[in-house]
Amino acid sequence: MNLNRFIDELKLLGIEVNELQLNQLEKYFELLVEYNKVMNLTGITEKEEVYLKHFYDSLTIVKVIDLNSIDSLCDIGTGAGFPGMVIKILFPNLKITLIDSLNKRINFLQTVINEIGLKDIEAIHYRIEEYATNNREKFDVVTARAVANTSMLLEYSIPMVKIGGYFVPMKAKMDNEPDFSNALKILNCRLVEMVEFELPIEESKRTILKFYKEKATSLKYPRKYAEMKKRAL
C-alpha cells in the first residue's frame, strides 16, 4: 500500500490524516525497521506491507468504535505497538496504555514515543493478568490484536473495562475459534457486533469483535495464566 493509497483508504474509514501524523508514521516505520534488525518485532518490514498490514490494519478498529467519543484505550500484548501506537498517532486525544510482557519491546515503544513526541501514552512491562488484577474497570476500551483465543482474551481484558465500556479484539479469520459463550456469562459481558472484511489489495480476511461490559467482573478473574491454559472459561 503506497502512501497515496493509504491516505485514500483512511478517508474511506472516515479518518483524515495530517502532515504531522504522516511524518510520525514515517519515523515509526524507520524505527521499526532499525530495531527489528536486533530484536524480533515483526516479520513484515517492506514499507508498503507495513503501511497495509500494520498501520492501516490497526486503524480498522474504527469500523466498530468511534475513537473520538472515548477517553482511554488499553492495548494488551501490544508487541511492536499495533494497534495502540498507530491509534495514538491518528487520535492524539486518547490516553493510551500499551502493555507487553517483553521488556525489549517496551523499550522500543518508549523510544518511538520519545522520538515522535507523543503525550498521554505509556508503555508498561507487565504480565497482562497481573496488570488486570490491579487495574480494574479503568478503560473505556481495551483492545488486542491476534494474541490469543477469544475466551482467554476476554478473561484478560473484561476486568479492565469500565462498566458500559468495550473490549474489541482484532483477529484474522475466526475458523477453529473455541466457543466463548460461557466466558461471556461468567464475565458479565455480551457480544454486540462482529464485523468481517478483507484488507485492501491483498484481500486477506479480518474479523473485529465488539463486547459490551454490563456489570462488574468477579474479583476471581483474571486467573493466573497456568489456570487459564489448563481450563478455559
C-alpha positions as CSV (number, residue, x, y, z in Angstrom):
1,M,0.0,0.0,0.0
2,N,1.7,3.2,-1.1
3,L,1.2,6.4,0.7
4,N,-1.5,7.8,-1.6
5,R,-3.5,4.6,-1.4
6,F,-3.0,4.6,2.4
7,I,-4.4,8.2,2.7
8,D,-7.3,7.3,0.4
9,E,-8.2,4.2,2.3
10,L,-8.1,6.1,5.6
11,K,-10.6,8.5,4.1
12,L,-12.9,5.6,3.4
13,L,-12.7,4.8,7.1
14,G,-13.6,8.4,7.9
15,I,-10.1,9.3,9.0
16,E,-8.3,12.4,7.8
17,V,-4.5,12.3,8.3
18,N,-2.4,15.4,8.5
19,E,1.2,16.1,7.7
20,L,2.4,15.8,11.3
21,Q,0.8,12.4,11.6
22,L,2.3,11.2,8.3
23,N,5.7,12.3,9.5
24,Q,5.2,10.4,12.8
25,L,4.2,7.3,11.0
26,E,7.2,7.5,8.7
27,K,9.5,7.9,11.7
28,Y,7.7,5.0,13.4
29,F,8.3,2.8,10.3
30,E,12.0,3.8,10.2
31,L,12.5,2.9,13.9
32,L,10.6,-0.4,13.5
33,V,12.9,-1.5,10.7
34,E,16.0,-0.3,12.5
35,Y,15.2,-2.1,15.8
36,N,13.9,-5.2,14.0
37,K,17.5,-5.9,13.0
38,V,18.4,-6.6,16.6
39,M,15.1,-7.9,18.1
40,N,12.1,-9.8,16.8
41,L,9.4,-7.1,16.4
42,T,7.8,-8.1,13.1
43,G,8.2,-10.4,10.1
44,I,6.9,-7.5,7.9
45,T,9.4,-4.9,7.1
46,E,8.7,-3.8,3.5
47,K,7.3,-0.3,3.6
48,E,4.1,-0.9,1.6
49,E,3.5,-4.1,3.6
50,V,3.9,-2.2,6.9
51,Y,1.5,0.5,5.9
52,L,-1.1,-2.1,4.9
53,K,-0.8,-4.9,7.4
54,H,0.3,-2.9,10.4
55,F,-0.7,0.8,10.1
56,Y,-4.0,0.5,8.1
57,D,-5.0,-2.7,9.7
58,S,-4.6,-1.2,13.2
59,L,-7.0,1.6,12.2
60,T,-9.8,-0.6,11.1
61,I,-10.9,-0.6,14.7
62,V,-12.9,2.4,13.8
63,K,-15.3,0.1,12.0
64,V,-16.8,-0.7,15.4
65,I,-15.7,2.1,17.8
66,D,-15.9,5.9,17.5
67,L,-12.5,6.8,18.9
68,N,-13.5,10.5,19.1
69,S,-16.1,9.6,21.7
70,I,-13.9,7.8,24.2
71,D,-11.1,9.0,26.5
72,S,-8.9,5.9,27.3
73,L,-7.8,2.8,25.5
74,C,-5.5,-0.1,26.5
75,D,-3.8,-2.3,24.0
76,I,-2.8,-5.7,25.6
77,G,0.0,-7.8,24.2
78,T,0.9,-4.8,22.0
79,G,4.1,-6.2,20.6
80,A,5.6,-3.6,18.3
81,G,2.7,-1.2,19.1
82,F,-0.1,-2.5,17.0
83,P,-2.8,-1.3,17.1
84,G,-2.3,1.1,20.1
85,M,0.6,3.2,18.9
86,V,-1.0,3.8,15.5
87,I,-4.3,4.7,17.1
88,K,-2.5,7.2,19.3
89,I,-0.8,8.9,16.3
90,L,-4.1,9.3,14.4
91,F,-6.2,10.0,17.5
92,P,-4.0,12.1,19.8
93,N,-6.9,13.0,22.1
94,L,-6.8,9.5,23.6
95,K,-5.0,8.4,26.7
96,I,-3.3,5.2,25.6
97,T,-1.7,2.4,27.6
98,L,0.4,-0.2,25.9
99,I,1.1,-3.5,27.7
100,D,3.6,-6.2,26.8
101,S,5.3,-8.9,28.8
102,L,8.7,-8.5,27.0
103,N,10.8,-5.6,28.2
104,K,12.7,-5.3,25.0
105,R,9.5,-4.4,23.2
106,I,8.6,-1.9,25.8
107,N,12.0,-0.2,25.5
108,F,11.4,0.0,21.7
109,L,8.0,1.5,22.2
110,Q,9.3,4.1,24.6
111,T,11.9,5.1,22.1
112,V,9.1,5.6,19.5
113,I,7.1,7.7,22.0
114,N,10.1,9.9,22.7
115,E,11.3,10.2,19.1
116,I,7.9,11.2,17.6
117,G,6.8,13.4,20.6
118,L,3.7,11.6,21.8
119,K,2.0,12.6,25.1
120,D,-0.6,10.8,27.2
121,I,0.7,7.4,26.3
122,E,2.6,4.9,28.4
123,A,4.3,1.6,27.6
124,I,4.3,-0.8,30.5
125,H,6.2,-4.0,31.0
126,Y,3.8,-6.3,32.8
127,R,2.1,-9.7,32.5
128,I,-1.4,-8.9,31.4
129,E,-3.2,-11.0,34.0
130,E,-1.2,-9.2,36.8
131,Y,-1.9,-5.8,35.4
132,A,-5.6,-6.5,35.0
133,T,-5.9,-7.6,38.6
134,N,-4.5,-4.2,39.8
135,N,-6.3,-2.0,37.2
136,R,-9.9,-3.0,37.3
137,E,-12.6,-1.0,35.4
138,K,-10.1,1.6,34.3
139,F,-10.5,1.9,30.5
140,D,-13.3,2.9,28.1
141,V,-11.9,0.4,25.5
142,V,-9.5,-2.5,25.7
143,T,-8.2,-4.0,22.5
144,A,-5.9,-6.8,21.4
145,R,-4.6,-7.8,18.0
146,A,-4.2,-11.5,17.3
147,V,-2.6,-12.5,20.6
148,A,-4.7,-15.4,22.0
149,N,-8.1,-17.2,21.6
150,T,-11.1,-15.1,22.4
151,S,-12.1,-16.8,25.7
152,M,-8.6,-16.1,27.1
153,L,-8.6,-12.6,25.8
154,L,-12.0,-11.9,27.4
155,E,-10.7,-13.1,30.8
156,Y,-7.6,-10.9,30.5
157,S,-9.5,-7.8,29.3
158,I,-13.0,-7.5,30.6
159,P,-11.9,-6.9,34.2
160,M,-10.0,-3.8,33.0
161,V,-13.0,-2.4,31.0
162,K,-15.3,0.1,32.7
163,I,-18.9,-0.9,33.1
164,G,-20.5,0.3,29.9
165,G,-17.2,0.1,28.1
166,Y,-16.0,-2.3,25.3
167,F,-13.5,-5.0,24.6
168,V,-12.5,-5.0,20.9
169,P,-10.3,-7.9,19.8
170,M,-8.9,-7.7,16.2
171,K,-8.5,-11.0,14.5
172,A,-7.9,-12.7,11.2
173,K,-10.3,-15.5,10.3
174,M,-12.5,-17.0,13.2
175,D,-12.0,-20.5,11.9
176,N,-11.5,-23.1,14.6
177,E,-12.1,-20.5,17.4
178,P,-13.2,-22.2,20.6
179,D,-16.6,-21.4,21.9
180,F,-16.6,-18.4,24.3
181,S,-20.3,-18.2,25.2
182,N,-19.7,-19.4,28.8
183,A,-17.0,-16.8,29.3
184,L,-19.5,-14.1,28.4
185,K,-21.8,-15.2,31.2
186,I,-19.1,-15.5,33.8
187,L,-17.5,-12.1,33.0
188,N,-20.8,-10.2,32.7
189,C,-20.4,-9.1,29.1
190,R,-22.1,-9.7,25.7
191,L,-21.1,-9.7,22.0
192,V,-22.8,-6.7,20.4
193,E,-21.1,-6.6,17.0
194,M,-18.9,-8.7,14.7
195,V,-17.5,-7.2,11.5
196,E,-15.8,-9.3,8.8
197,F,-14.0,-7.7,5.9
198,E,-11.0,-8.0,3.7
199,L,-7.9,-5.9,3.7
200,P,-7.4,-3.8,0.6
201,I,-5.0,-5.1,-2.1
202,E,-4.2,-8.5,-0.7
203,E,-7.8,-9.3,0.3
204,S,-6.9,-11.3,3.5
205,K,-9.7,-11.9,5.9
206,R,-10.2,-9.8,9.1
207,T,-12.7,-10.0,11.9
208,I,-13.3,-7.4,14.6
209,L,-15.4,-8.3,17.6
210,K,-17.1,-5.8,20.0
211,F,-18.0,-6.9,23.5
212,Y,-20.0,-4.7,25.9
213,K,-19.4,-4.9,29.7
214,E,-22.7,-4.9,31.5
215,K,-21.7,-5.4,35.2
216,A,-18.6,-5.6,37.3
217,T,-16.5,-8.7,36.9
218,S,-15.9,-11.1,39.8
219,L,-12.6,-10.5,41.6
220,K,-11.7,-14.1,40.9
221,Y,-10.8,-13.0,37.3
222,P,-8.5,-13.0,35.6
223,R,-6.9,-16.2,37.0
224,K,-3.3,-17.0,36.6
225,Y,-2.1,-17.9,33.1
226,A,-1.5,-21.6,34.0
227,E,-5.1,-21.9,35.3
228,M,-6.5,-20.3,32.1
229,K,-4.4,-22.5,29.9
230,K,-5.5,-25.6,31.9
231,R,-9.2,-24.8,32.0
232,A,-10.8,-22.2,29.7
233,L,-13.9,-20.4,31.0
